[in-house]
């Protein structure tokens, strides 16, 4: 899983176009990759102790790269070097970490819940009729890139609620309301549209 934020000098449209084309073309050539899904952020909210902030955008996208054994194979250096060089062209922030897979997972849209150890999952998703996919980190080591910012640690909690696009906004709003009502900790609630590359 990779959490990304665009460079400040790029509009979201330019960032997303580069991610969906130039960068996706490089990732397609990555040896051993089985699935690659891009999740551009459509709507975002940060909820902290009941207060909702929809102004500060902490992420612009979430990338999912799936490998059969959970790790990239050896001998990927040339494509990896090309990826790293390209990331600097459109990203300011990249936080990557290993997680477990999710079978049968191919939604049109997702509502992501990214929180810390104080996040009350039951309060957030108990009132919505969706079973969350848990993408909590299975490996605390962060993937680091020279010159790019990163979060200090992988999130303690990362869930995705899959949904059709037609219902995505309502689901996002319901989870934000639940997070605000719980008044515990800090959580980011992101609505993304899924773009399957591989």
Backbone as a printed PyTorch tensor [residue, N CA C, xyz], in Angstrom:
tensor([[[  0.8520,  -1.1750,   0.0000],
         [  0.0000,   0.0000,   0.0000],
         [  0.8870,   1.2230,   0.0000]],

        [[  0.4980,   2.2130,  -0.8140],
         [  1.2940,   3.4330,  -0.8990],
         [  0.3570,   4.6320,  -0.8090]],

        [[  0.5970,   5.4820,   0.1790],
         [ -0.1560,   6.7180,   0.3590],
         [  0.6290,   7.8340,  -0.3120]],

        [[ -0.0100,   8.5930,  -1.1910],
         [  0.7330,   9.6030,  -1.9500],
         [  0.0470,  10.9730,  -1.9250]],

        [[  0.8840,  12.0020,  -2.0520],
         [  0.4070,  13.3810,  -2.1890],
         [  1.1780,  14.0230,  -3.3280]],

        [[  0.5130,  14.7980,  -4.1340],
         [  1.1250,  15.4100,  -5.3180],
         [  2.0560,  16.5530,  -4.9370]],

        [[  2.9010,  16.9270,  -5.8860],
         [  3.7330,  18.1190,  -5.7150],
         [  2.8470,  19.3510,  -5.6780]],

        [[  3.2330,  20.3400,  -4.8980],
         [  2.4200,  21.5470,  -4.7120],
         [  2.2600,  22.3420,  -5.9990]],

        [[  3.2110,  22.2130,  -6.9280],
         [  3.1300,  22.9820,  -8.1730],
         [  2.2760,  22.3080,  -9.2380]],

        [[  1.6850,  21.1640,  -8.9430],
         [  0.8370,  20.4590,  -9.9020],
         [ -0.6250,  20.5260,  -9.4780]],

        [[ -1.5000,  20.7720, -10.4250],
         [ -2.9260,  20.6730, -10.1470],
         [ -3.2660,  19.1980,  -9.9350]],

        [[ -4.4090,  18.9490,  -9.3150],
         [ -4.8160,  17.5570,  -9.1330],
         [ -4.9920,  16.8860, -10.4930]],

        [[ -5.5530,  17.5960, -11.4580],
         [ -5.7840,  17.0150, -12.7930],
         [ -4.4630,  16.6060, -13.4550]],

        [[ -3.4390,  17.4510, -13.3650],
         [ -2.1390,  17.1050, -13.9620],
         [ -1.4810,  15.9450, -13.2360]],

        [[ -1.5490,  15.9720, -11.9000],
         [ -1.0270,  14.8670, -11.1150],
         [ -1.7030,  13.5580, -11.5200]],

        [[ -3.0340,  13.5540, -11.5660],
         [ -3.7780,  12.3260, -11.8310],
         [ -3.5370,  11.8170, -13.2470]],

        [[ -3.4070,  12.7210, -14.1950],
         [ -3.1430,  12.3140, -15.5840],
         [ -1.7750,  11.6420, -15.6890]],

        [[ -0.7790,  12.2040, -15.0140],
         [  0.5610,  11.6060, -15.0390],
         [  0.5510,  10.2370, -14.3490]],

        [[ -0.1220,  10.1550, -13.2200],
         [ -0.2030,   8.8990, -12.4680],
         [ -0.8810,   7.8030, -13.2950]],

        [[ -1.9770,   8.1760, -13.9880],
         [ -2.7650,   7.2000, -14.7440],
         [ -2.1020,   6.7640, -16.0490]],

        [[ -1.1660,   7.5400, -16.5490],
         [ -0.5630,   7.2140, -17.8440],
         [  0.9260,   6.8990, -17.6980]],

        [[  1.7610,   7.9120, -17.6090],
         [  3.2140,   7.7410, -17.5810],
         [  3.6570,   6.8100, -16.4610]],

        [[  3.1880,   7.0680, -15.2400],
         [  3.6190,   6.2560, -14.1090],
         [  3.0440,   4.8360, -14.1970]],

        [[  1.7900,   4.7320, -14.5900],
         [  1.1670,   3.4090, -14.7240],
         [  1.8960,   2.5540, -15.7630]],

        [[  2.3680,   3.1680, -16.8360],
         [  3.1020,   2.4230, -17.8640],
         [  4.3900,   1.8190, -17.3050]],

        [[  5.0480,   2.5340, -16.4040],
         [  6.2690,   1.9960, -15.7840],
         [  5.9170,   0.8460, -14.8380]],

        [[  4.8960,   1.0430, -14.0130],
         [  4.5090,   0.0050, -13.0470],
         [  4.1040,  -1.2800, -13.7570]],

        [[  3.4500,  -1.1760, -14.9110],
         [  3.0460,  -2.3730, -15.6720],
         [  4.2320,  -3.2850, -15.9720]],

        [[  5.4180,  -2.7250, -16.0890],
         [  6.6180,  -3.5030, -16.4330],
         [  7.3440,  -4.0580, -15.2090]],

        [[  6.8070,  -3.8060, -14.0200],
         [  7.4550,  -4.2460, -12.7860],
         [  7.3570,  -5.7720, -12.6810]],

        [[  8.4740,  -6.4740, -12.6060],
         [  8.4300,  -7.9400, -12.5500],
         [  7.6980,  -8.4590, -11.3150]],

        [[  6.8560,  -9.4520, -11.5140],
         [  6.1850, -10.1110, -10.4050],
         [  4.9060,  -9.4650,  -9.9240]],

        [[  4.5550,  -8.2930, -10.4540],
         [  3.3370,  -7.6350,  -9.9910],
         [  2.1210,  -8.3600, -10.5760]],

        [[  1.1440,  -8.6250,  -9.7190],
         [ -0.0650,  -9.3140, -10.1650],
         [ -1.2510,  -8.3700, -10.3100]],

        [[ -1.3280,  -7.3840,  -9.4260],
         [ -2.4190,  -6.4150,  -9.4910],
         [ -1.8820,  -5.0300,  -9.1550]],

        [[ -2.4540,  -4.0320,  -9.8260],
         [ -2.1020,  -2.6420,  -9.5460],
         [ -3.3790,  -1.8280,  -9.6540]],

        [[ -3.7750,  -1.2060,  -8.5490],
         [ -4.9860,  -0.3990,  -8.5050],
         [ -4.6190,   0.9950,  -8.0090]],

        [[ -5.0430,   1.9940,  -8.7630],
         [ -4.8680,   3.3810,  -8.3520],
         [ -6.1980,   3.8730,  -7.7850]],

        [[ -6.1210,   4.5920,  -6.6800],
         [ -7.3100,   5.1280,  -6.0130],
         [ -7.1500,   6.6300,  -5.8250]],

        [[ -7.4770,   7.4390,  -6.8550],
         [ -7.3970,   8.8880,  -6.6900],
         [ -8.4490,   9.3780,  -5.6910]],

        [[ -8.0440,  10.2980,  -4.8250],
         [ -8.9400,  10.8230,  -3.7980],
         [ -9.9020,  11.8280,  -4.4210]],

        [[-11.2010,  11.5920,  -4.1970],
         [-12.2580,  12.4640,  -4.7000],
         [-12.7020,  13.4290,  -3.6040]],

        [[-12.9020,  12.9050,  -2.4020],
         [-13.3550,  13.6910,  -1.2600],
         [-12.5680,  13.2430,  -0.0370]],

        [[-12.2580,  14.1760,   0.8200],
         [-11.4550,  13.8610,   2.0000],
         [-11.9920,  14.6160,   3.2080]],

        [[-11.7740,  14.0270,   4.3700],
         [-12.1140,  14.6930,   5.6250],
         [-11.1720,  14.1730,   6.6980]],

        [[-10.7510,  15.0570,   7.5670],
         [ -9.9930,  14.6650,   8.7460],
         [-10.8660,  14.9690,   9.9430]],

        [[-11.0660,  13.9640,  10.7790],
         [-11.8980,  14.1290,  11.9690],
         [-10.9970,  13.9520,  13.1810]],

        [[-10.9590,  14.9690,  14.0350],
         [-10.1220,  14.9240,  15.2320],
         [-10.9610,  15.3150,  16.4430]],

        [[-11.1490,  14.3620,  17.3480],
         [-11.9230,  14.5930,  18.5720],
         [-13.2690,  15.2570,  18.2920]],

        [[-13.9540,  14.7910,  17.2490],
         [-15.2890,  15.2800,  16.9200],
         [-15.3240,  16.4320,  15.9430]],

        [[-14.1990,  17.0980,  15.7010],
         [-14.1570,  18.2290,  14.7680],
         [-13.8360,  17.7310,  13.3610]],

        [[-14.6150,  18.1520,  12.3800],
         [-14.4320,  17.7240,  10.9910],
         [-13.7600,  18.8300,  10.1920]],

        [[-12.6630,  18.4920,   9.5190],
         [-11.9350,  19.4290,   8.6560],
         [-11.9410,  18.8590,   7.2400]],

        [[-12.6340,  19.5360,   6.3370],
         [-12.6620,  19.0720,   4.9480],
         [-11.7560,  19.9220,   4.0510]],

        [[-11.0560,  20.8840,   4.6410],
         [-10.2150,  21.7910,   3.8700],
         [ -8.8100,  21.2550,   3.6270]],

        [[ -8.2020,  20.6640,   4.6490],
         [ -6.8090,  20.2400,   4.5060],
         [ -6.7450,  18.8550,   3.8780]],

        [[ -6.1510,  18.7850,   2.7250],
         [ -6.0520,  17.5400,   1.9720],
         [ -4.7160,  16.8980,   2.3150]],

        [[ -4.7510,  15.7710,   3.0130],
         [ -3.5080,  15.1270,   3.4290],
         [ -2.9880,  14.1250,   2.4090]],

        [[ -3.8740,  13.6060,   1.5400],
         [ -3.4730,  12.6320,   0.5210],
         [ -4.2110,  12.9040,  -0.7750]],

        [[ -3.5650,  12.5630,  -1.8860],
         [ -4.2020,  12.6810,  -3.1990],
         [ -4.4780,  11.3230,  -3.8280]],

        [[ -3.8950,  10.2730,  -3.2660],
         [ -4.1410,   8.9560,  -3.8260],
         [ -3.6070,   7.8420,  -2.9540]],

        [[ -4.1240,   6.6480,  -3.2080],
         [ -3.6620,   5.4340,  -2.5540],
         [ -3.4260,   4.4020,  -3.6510]],

        [[ -2.2170,   3.8790,  -3.7030],
         [ -1.8780,   2.8560,  -4.7020],
         [ -1.8280,   1.4990,  -4.0290]],

        [[ -2.3610,   0.5110,  -4.7110],
         [ -2.3050,  -0.8690,  -4.2430],
         [ -1.4850,  -1.6650,  -5.2540]],

        [[ -0.3860,  -2.2390,  -4.7950],
         [  0.4440,  -3.1140,  -5.6260],
         [  0.4560,  -4.4780,  -4.9600]],

        [[ -0.0300,  -5.4830,  -5.6700],
         [ -0.1630,  -6.8160,  -5.0990],
         [  0.8140,  -7.7700,  -5.7740]],

        [[  1.5170,  -8.5310,  -4.9510],
         [  2.4810,  -9.5290,  -5.4090],
         [  2.0720, -10.8880,  -4.8490]],

        [[  2.3580, -11.9560,  -5.5790],
         [  1.9230, -13.3050,  -5.1800],
         [  2.4180, -13.6920,  -3.7950]],

        [[  3.6780, -13.4250,  -3.5030],
         [  4.2210, -13.8400,  -2.2110],
         [  4.3130, -12.6830,  -1.2230]],

        [[  3.7200, -11.5620,  -1.5710],
         [  3.7160, -10.4210,  -0.6690],
         [  4.9250,  -9.5110,  -0.7970]],

        [[  5.8770,  -9.8710,  -1.6320],
         [  7.0780,  -9.0430,  -1.7880],
         [  7.5280,  -9.0570,  -3.2350]],

        [[  8.0840,  -7.9370,  -3.7090],
         [  8.5920,  -7.9110,  -5.0780],
         [  9.7280,  -8.9220,  -5.2550]],

        [[  9.8510,  -9.5050,  -6.4310],
         [ 10.9210, -10.4810,  -6.6670],
         [ 12.2670,  -9.7960,  -6.8170]],

        [[ 13.3640, -10.5620,  -6.7160],
         [ 14.6810,  -9.9730,  -6.9500],
         [ 14.8490,  -9.6060,  -8.4210]],

        [[ 15.8200,  -8.7490,  -8.6990],
         [ 16.1320,  -8.3910, -10.0830],
         [ 15.2320,  -7.3320, -10.6760]],

        [[ 14.6790,  -6.4630,  -9.8470],
         [ 13.7630,  -5.4350, -10.3440],
         [ 14.4330,  -4.0620, -10.4380]],

        [[ 15.7140,  -3.9920, -10.1940],
         [ 16.4100,  -2.7060, -10.0680],
         [ 16.1880,  -1.7440, -11.2350]],

        [[ 16.2970,  -2.1670, -12.5070],
         [ 16.1200,  -1.1710, -13.5770],
         [ 14.7450,  -0.5020, -13.5640]],

        [[ 13.6780,  -1.2740, -13.3750],
         [ 12.3370,  -0.6890, -13.3480],
         [ 12.1470,   0.1230, -12.0720]],

        [[ 12.6890,  -0.3530, -10.9600],
         [ 12.5890,   0.3880,  -9.7060],
         [ 13.2770,   1.7460,  -9.8140]],

        [[ 14.4470,   1.7920, -10.4160],
         [ 15.1450,   3.0740, -10.6120],
         [ 14.3070,   4.0240, -11.4640]],

        [[ 13.6550,   3.4880, -12.4890],
         [ 12.8020,   4.3110, -13.3490],
         [ 11.5870,   4.8250, -12.5690]],

        [[ 11.0130,   3.9760, -11.7320],
         [  9.8790,   4.3950, -10.9010],
         [ 10.2720,   5.5130,  -9.9440]],

        [[ 11.3930,   5.3430,  -9.2750],
         [ 11.8550,   6.3490,  -8.3100],
         [ 12.0990,   7.6900,  -8.9920]],

        [[ 12.7120,   7.6580, -10.1670],
         [ 12.9510,   8.9060, -10.9100],
         [ 11.6290,   9.5630, -11.3000]],

        [[ 10.6560,   8.7540, -11.7080],
         [  9.3690,   9.3130, -12.1250],
         [  8.5800,   9.8520, -10.9390]],

        [[  8.6660,   9.2080,  -9.7830],
         [  7.9300,   9.6770,  -8.6040],
         [  8.2810,  11.1270,  -8.2760]],

        [[  9.5390,  11.4810,  -8.4260],
         [  9.9630,  12.8540,  -8.1230],
         [  9.3550,  13.8650,  -9.0870]],

        [[  8.8930,  13.4160, -10.2390],
         [  8.2910,  14.3220, -11.2230],
         [  6.8830,  14.7610, -10.8610]],

        [[  6.1950,  13.9760, -10.0030],
         [  4.8140,  14.3550,  -9.7150],
         [  4.3950,  14.1930,  -8.2500]],

        [[  5.2750,  13.6450,  -7.4040],
         [  4.9270,  13.4310,  -5.9940],
         [  5.7770,  14.2760,  -5.0570]],

        [[  5.1760,  14.6690,  -3.9310],
         [  5.9020,  15.3270,  -2.8430],
         [  6.0050,  14.4000,  -1.6410]],

        [[  5.0850,  13.4420,  -1.5500],
         [  4.9580,  12.5940,  -0.3660],
         [  4.6550,  11.1730,  -0.8160]],

        [[  5.3190,  10.2130,  -0.1700],
         [  5.0770,   8.7960,  -0.4580],
         [  5.3380,   8.0030,   0.8180]],

        [[  4.3260,   7.2900,   1.3010],
         [  4.4750,   6.3980,   2.4430],
         [  4.0020,   5.0260,   2.0060]],

        [[  4.9140,   4.0750,   1.9260],
         [  4.5650,   2.7240,   1.4950],
         [  4.8580,   1.7190,   2.5870]],

        [[  4.0340,   0.6850,   2.6630],
         [  4.2130,  -0.3510,   3.6730],
         [  3.5300,  -1.6240,   3.1960]],

        [[  3.9640,  -2.7570,   3.7510],
         [  3.4030,  -4.0550,   3.3920],
         [  2.1130,  -4.3020,   4.1630]],

        [[  1.1940,  -5.0130,   3.5370],
         [ -0.0840,  -5.3500,   4.1460],
         [ -0.5330,  -6.7100,   3.6260]],

        [[ -1.6030,  -7.2300,   4.1680],
         [ -2.1410,  -8.5100,   3.7130],
         [ -3.0870,  -8.2850,   2.5410]],

        [[ -3.3210,  -9.3140,   1.7610],
         [ -4.1830,  -9.2260,   0.5890],
         [ -5.6550,  -9.2800,   0.9290]],

        [[ -6.4770,  -9.0320,  -0.0760],
         [ -7.9320,  -9.1030,   0.0740],
         [ -8.5000,  -9.7670,  -1.1650]],

        [[ -9.0130, -10.9790,  -1.0260],
         [ -9.5810, -11.6930,  -2.1640],
         [-10.9540, -11.1320,  -2.5230]],

        [[-11.2940, -11.2080,  -3.8280],
         [-12.6090, -10.7790,  -4.2730],
         [-12.8720,  -9.3120,  -4.0490]],

        [[-11.9100,  -8.4980,  -4.3440],
         [-11.9470,  -7.0830,  -3.9820],
         [-11.7690,  -6.2560,  -5.2480]],

        [[-12.8700,  -5.7700,  -5.8240],
         [-12.7750,  -5.0040,  -7.0630],
         [-13.9130,  -3.9860,  -7.1630]],

        [[-13.9970,  -3.0420,  -6.2400],
         [-15.1030,  -2.0820,  -6.2500],
         [-14.8820,  -0.9330,  -7.2290]],

        [[-15.9600,  -0.2160,  -7.5080],
         [-15.8800,   0.9960,  -8.3230],
         [-15.2930,   2.1480,  -7.5210]],

        [[-15.6390,   2.1660,  -6.2380],
         [-15.1920,   3.2420,  -5.3530],
         [-14.9290,   2.6450,  -3.9780]],

        [[-14.1830,   3.3970,  -3.1600],
         [-13.8740,   2.9520,  -1.8000],
         [-13.9370,   4.1540,  -0.8700]],

        [[-14.3860,   3.8820,   0.3440],
         [-14.2410,   4.8490,   1.4180],
         [-13.1780,   4.2770,   2.3380]],

        [[-12.0820,   5.0090,   2.4780],
         [-10.9360,   4.5810,   3.2890],
         [-11.0150,   5.2260,   4.6490]],

        [[-10.7020,   4.4630,   5.6780],
         [-10.6010,   4.9590,   7.0390],
         [ -9.1590,   4.7300,   7.4740]],

        [[ -8.4370,   5.8120,   7.7270],
         [ -7.0360,   5.7300,   8.1350],
         [ -6.9350,   6.3660,   9.5150]],

        [[ -6.5670,   5.5430,  10.4970],
         [ -6.5650,   6.0430,  11.8590],
         [ -5.4020,   5.5320,  12.6780]],

        [[ -5.4960,   5.8060,  13.9630],
         [ -4.4490,   5.3850,  14.8900],
         [ -5.0160,   4.3470,  15.8510]],

        [[ -4.2390,   3.9950,  16.8370],
         [ -4.6490,   2.9340,  17.7630],
         [ -5.8540,   3.3150,  18.6210]],

        [[ -6.2250,   4.5930,  18.6730],
         [ -7.3930,   5.0030,  19.4550],
         [ -8.6820,   4.9530,  18.6390]],

        [[ -8.5910,   4.6790,  17.3440],
         [ -9.7660,   4.6800,  16.4810],
         [-10.7110,   3.5330,  16.8520]],

        [[-11.9610,   3.8710,  17.0530],
         [-12.9840,   2.8920,  17.3920],
         [-13.6490,   2.4200,  16.0930]],

        [[-13.1670,   1.2950,  15.5640],
         [-13.6550,   0.7780,  14.2850],
         [-15.1500,   0.4930,  14.3370]],

        [[-15.6050,  -0.1090,  15.4110],
         [-17.0260,  -0.4580,  15.5310],
         [-17.9030,   0.7890,  15.4300]],

        [[-17.4750,   1.8790,  16.0530],
         [-18.2550,   3.1160,  16.0010],
         [-18.2720,   3.6980,  14.5980]],

        [[-17.1820,   3.5290,  13.8620],
         [-17.0950,   4.1200,  12.5330],
         [-17.8990,   3.3630,  11.4990]],

        [[-17.8280,   2.0460,  11.5170],
         [-18.4550,   1.2670,  10.4450],
         [-19.6500,   0.4540,  10.9220]],

        [[-19.9250,   0.4700,  12.2160],
         [-21.0420,  -0.3080,  12.7320],
         [-22.3890,   0.1340,  12.2040]],

        [[-22.5130,   1.4160,  11.8980],
         [-23.7840,   1.9360,  11.4260],
         [-23.9610,   1.8990,   9.9180]],

        [[-22.9770,   1.3950,   9.1890],
         [-23.0840,   1.3170,   7.7300],
         [-23.0750,  -0.1490,   7.3190]],

        [[-23.8470,  -0.4700,   6.3290],
         [-24.0230,  -1.8710,   5.9200],
         [-22.9380,  -2.3040,   4.9440]],

        [[-21.6850,  -2.2070,   5.3730],
         [-20.5560,  -2.6030,   4.5390],
         [-19.5490,  -3.3510,   5.4010]],

        [[-19.0040,  -4.4070,   4.8560],
         [-17.9560,  -5.1530,   5.5510],
         [-16.6150,  -4.5610,   5.1330]],

        [[-15.8200,  -4.0410,   6.0720],
         [-14.5580,  -3.4090,   5.6760],
         [-13.4730,  -4.4340,   5.3550]],

        [[-12.6250,  -4.0770,   4.4010],
         [-11.3860,  -4.8120,   4.1660],
         [-10.3260,  -4.1620,   5.0340]],

        [[ -9.6380,  -4.9460,   5.8300],
         [ -8.6260,  -4.4340,   6.7450],
         [ -7.2710,  -4.4660,   6.0630]],

        [[ -6.6820,  -3.2920,   5.8650],
         [ -5.3600,  -3.1820,   5.2520],
         [ -4.3360,  -2.7010,   6.2570]],

        [[ -4.5000,  -3.1150,   7.5020],
         [ -3.5200,  -2.7430,   8.5170],
         [ -2.1550,  -3.2680,   8.1420]],

        [[ -1.1120,  -2.5370,   8.4740],
         [  0.2340,  -2.9480,   8.0730],
         [  0.6240,  -4.2950,   8.6740]],

        [[  1.2210,  -5.1550,   7.8420],
         [  1.7600,  -6.4150,   8.3520],
         [  3.2650,  -6.2810,   8.5550]],

        [[  3.8180,  -5.1830,   8.0900],
         [  5.2440,  -4.9140,   8.2050],
         [  5.3840,  -3.4350,   8.5330]],

        [[  5.9640,  -3.1210,   9.6750],
         [  6.0490,  -1.7340,  10.1190],
         [  7.0990,  -0.9200,   9.3670]],

        [[  7.9470,  -1.5840,   8.5790],
         [  8.9740,  -0.8420,   7.8450],
         [  8.3420,  -0.0140,   6.7290]],

        [[  8.7560,   1.2360,   6.6200],
         [  8.2520,   2.1040,   5.5660],
         [  9.1800,   2.0650,   4.3670]],

        [[  8.5780,   2.1370,   3.1770],
         [  9.3390,   2.2920,   1.9590],
         [  9.7100,   3.7730,   1.8680]],

        [[ 10.9790,   4.0780,   1.7600],
         [ 11.4250,   5.4740,   1.7420],
         [ 11.9590,   5.8420,   0.3620]],

        [[ 11.7770,   7.1020,   0.0060],
         [ 12.2740,   7.6130,  -1.2640],
         [ 13.0840,   8.8820,  -1.0180]],

        [[ 14.2330,   9.0040,  -1.6350],
         [ 15.0280,  10.2220,  -1.4520],
         [ 14.2690,  11.4460,  -1.9560]],

        [[ 14.2810,  12.4920,  -1.1520],
         [ 13.6680,  13.7540,  -1.5610],
         [ 12.1670,  13.8290,  -1.3980]],

        [[ 11.5080,  12.7400,  -0.9770],
         [ 10.0640,  12.7720,  -0.7830],
         [  9.7400,  12.6850,   0.7020]],

        [[  8.7310,  13.4320,   1.1170],
         [  8.2640,  13.3570,   2.4940],
         [  7.5920,  12.0120,   2.7200]],

        [[  7.4640,  11.6250,   3.9860],
         [  6.7330,  10.4100,   4.3160],
         [  6.1610,  10.5660,   5.7180]],

        [[  5.1670,   9.7660,   6.0260],
         [  4.5910,   9.7830,   7.3540],
         [  5.5860,   9.1410,   8.3200]],

        [[  5.5480,   9.5070,   9.6050],
         [  6.5330,   8.9640,  10.5440],
         [  6.4120,   7.4550,  10.7420]],

        [[  5.2190,   6.9150,  10.5160],
         [  5.0050,   5.4760,  10.6780],
         [  3.8150,   5.0750,   9.8230]],

        [[  3.7070,   3.7790,   9.5610],
         [  2.5240,   3.2790,   8.8590],
         [  1.3100,   3.4950,   9.7510]],

        [[  0.1400,   3.7220,   9.1600],
         [ -1.0460,   3.9150,  10.0080],
         [ -1.3490,   2.6540,  10.8130]],

        [[ -1.8260,   2.8430,  12.0260],
         [ -2.1840,   1.7010,  12.8750],
         [ -3.4380,   1.0180,  12.3440]],

        [[ -4.2890,   1.7820,  11.6710],
         [ -5.5410,   1.2720,  11.1470],
         [ -5.7370,   1.7710,   9.7210]],

        [[ -6.0890,   0.8650,   8.8270],
         [ -6.4160,   1.2530,   7.4570],
         [ -7.4640,   0.2830,   6.9340]],

        [[ -8.6780,   0.8020,   6.7450],
         [ -9.7880,   0.0070,   6.2550],
         [-10.2850,   0.5810,   4.9440]],

        [[-10.8480,  -0.2720,   4.1070],
         [-11.5160,   0.1810,   2.8910],
         [-12.9130,  -0.4040,   2.8740]],

        [[-13.8950,   0.4380,   2.6140],
         [-15.2740,   0.0090,   2.4410],
         [-15.5840,   0.1250,   0.9540]],

        [[-15.8530,  -0.9870,   0.3000],
         [-16.1210,  -0.9480,  -1.1350],
         [-17.5690,  -0.5540,  -1.3800]],

        [[-17.7850,   0.1470,  -2.4930],
         [-19.1120,   0.6740,  -2.7840],
         [-19.2460,   0.9870,  -4.2730]],

        [[-20.4430,   0.9130,  -4.8140],
         [-20.6590,   1.4430,  -6.1630],
         [-20.4940,   2.9630,  -6.1400]],

        [[-20.1020,   3.5410,  -7.2540],
         [-19.9050,   5.0010,  -7.2890],
         [-21.1630,   5.7690,  -6.9160]],

        [[-22.3170,   5.2620,  -7.3220],
         [-23.5670,   5.9740,  -7.0570],
         [-23.8350,   6.1380,  -5.5670]],

        [[-23.3110,   5.2260,  -4.7440],
         [-23.5540,   5.2780,  -3.3060],
         [-22.3550,   5.8080,  -2.5170]],

        [[-21.2700,   6.1440,  -3.2050],
         [-20.0110,   6.4650,  -2.5340],
         [-20.0840,   7.7210,  -1.6690]],

        [[-20.6810,   8.7740,  -2.1720],
         [-20.7480,  10.0270,  -1.4060],
         [-21.5510,   9.8400,  -0.1250]],

        [[-22.6810,   9.1410,  -0.2160],
         [-23.4970,   8.9010,   0.9750],
         [-22.7310,   8.0770,   2.0080]],

        [[-21.9880,   7.0630,   1.5530],
         [-21.2130,   6.2380,   2.4720],
         [-20.1090,   7.0600,   3.1320]],

        [[-19.4090,   7.8810,   2.3510],
         [-18.3610,   8.7400,   2.8980],
         [-18.9360,   9.6470,   3.9890]],

        [[-20.0570,  10.2840,   3.6970],
         [-20.6750,  11.1880,   4.6690],
         [-21.1040,  10.4430,   5.9290]],

        [[-21.6130,   9.2200,   5.7800],
         [-22.0420,   8.4340,   6.9510],
         [-20.8500,   8.0860,   7.8390]],

        [[-19.7160,   7.7260,   7.2340],
         [-18.5340,   7.3840,   8.0260],
         [-17.9690,   8.6360,   8.7010]],

        [[-17.9700,   9.7660,   8.0120],
         [-17.5070,  11.0200,   8.6360],
         [-18.3880,  11.3720,   9.8320]],

        [[-19.7090,  11.2410,   9.6750],
         [-20.6140,  11.5190,  10.8050],
         [-20.3260,  10.5830,  11.9770]],

        [[-20.1000,   9.2940,  11.6850],
         [-19.7880,   8.3300,  12.7440],
         [-18.4850,   8.6920,  13.4400]],

        [[-17.4790,   9.1060,  12.6620],
         [-16.1880,   9.4870,  13.2460],
         [-16.3430,  10.7130,  14.1310]],

        [[-17.1180,  11.6810,  13.6780],
         [-17.3300,  12.8940,  14.4760],
         [-18.0970,  12.5790,  15.7580]],

        [[-19.0750,  11.6890,  15.6670],
         [-19.8810,  11.3440,  16.8410],
         [-19.0670,  10.5670,  17.8780]],

        [[-18.0700,   9.7940,  17.4190],
         [-17.2790,   8.9950,  18.3660],
         [-16.3760,   9.8680,  19.2330]],

        [[-15.9580,  11.0320,  18.7040],
         [-15.1300,  11.9930,  19.4390],
         [-13.8810,  11.3740,  20.0430]],

        [[-13.2960,  10.4010,  19.3520],
         [-12.0850,   9.7380,  19.8570],
         [-11.0030,   9.7620,  18.7970]],

        [[ -9.8550,  10.3170,  19.1470],
         [ -8.6820,  10.2600,  18.2910],
         [ -8.8210,  11.0380,  16.9950]],

        [[ -7.9130,  10.7270,  16.0770],
         [ -7.8680,  11.3920,  14.7780],
         [ -7.9990,  10.3360,  13.6960]],

        [[ -8.8470,  10.5940,  12.7170],
         [ -9.0440,   9.6520,  11.6270],
         [ -9.2110,  10.4220,  10.3200]],

        [[ -8.6490,   9.8730,   9.2600],
         [ -8.8730,  10.4320,   7.9220],
         [ -9.8750,   9.5300,   7.2060]],

        [[-10.8730,  10.1530,   6.5740],
         [-11.8850,   9.4080,   5.8310],
         [-11.8310,   9.9150,   4.3940]],

        [[-11.4330,   9.0430,   3.4820],
         [-11.2110,   9.4180,   2.0880],
         [-12.1510,   8.6550,   1.1740]],

        [[-12.7060,   9.3400,   0.2080],
         [-13.4790,   8.6960,  -0.8510],
         [-12.6070,   8.6580,  -2.0970]],

        [[-12.4280,   7.4640,  -2.6550],
         [-11.6430,   7.3330,  -3.8820],
         [-12.4540,   6.5980,  -4.9440]],

        [[-12.1400,   6.8680,  -6.1900],
         [-12.6500,   6.0760,  -7.3050],
         [-11.5290,   5.1370,  -7.7170]],

        [[-11.8460,   3.8740,  -7.8860],
         [-10.8210,   2.8770,  -8.1860],
         [-10.5380,   2.8180,  -9.6850]],

        [[ -9.2470,   2.6970,  -9.9820],
         [ -8.8020,   2.5600, -11.3720],
         [ -7.8670,   1.3680, -11.4290]],

        [[ -8.3510,   0.2580, -11.9480],
         [ -7.5350,  -0.9500, -12.0400],
         [ -6.6210,  -0.8480, -13.2680]],

        [[ -5.3180,  -0.8860, -13.0260],
         [ -4.3360,  -0.8360, -14.1030],
         [ -3.9880,  -2.2620, -14.5380]],

        [[ -3.7920,  -3.1260, -13.5650],
         [ -3.5240,  -4.5580, -13.8250],
         [ -4.4820,  -5.3980, -12.9960]]])
